[in-house]
Amino acid sequence: MTSDGEDEQDRTGPLGKDQRYFDNSAEAIAEKAKLWTNFRRQHVVRQVLAAPNREMSLRQLAQNLRDYIDERSDQDPDYDDVRQTLRRRHLPLLSEHDVIDFEDDIIRPGPEFGAAVELLVRNDPRV
């Protein structure tokens, strides 16, 4: 039990106490796969990887993504729409899965960032 009375979830995995617990259920695998079906989330990881000191502002990321979409499609996306979509949908999802840390409009690598980069490289060696 925690100090506020909530039950702590047992995270002892097959490797023993204090080892990372891996959920290999079909639901967990599908949720992870959903992270990479969207090019915007892939773009976030690529941009943070390429950023000086591996961090960037939401403003810079939104502008880079807007320019990327504009160059590669017939769309002319609005900067504010791109920024809000990142802020409300994509960054919280990546943060929830520990791929990034998103705080005070700054994006940094999270604990699972390396695994995300590895997955992107495996699917596209040009990363």
Helices and strands as residue ranges (DSSP letters): H 26-35, H 39-50, G 52-54, E 56-57, H 58-72, H 79-85, I 86-90, H 91-96, E 100-103, E 106-109, H 113-123
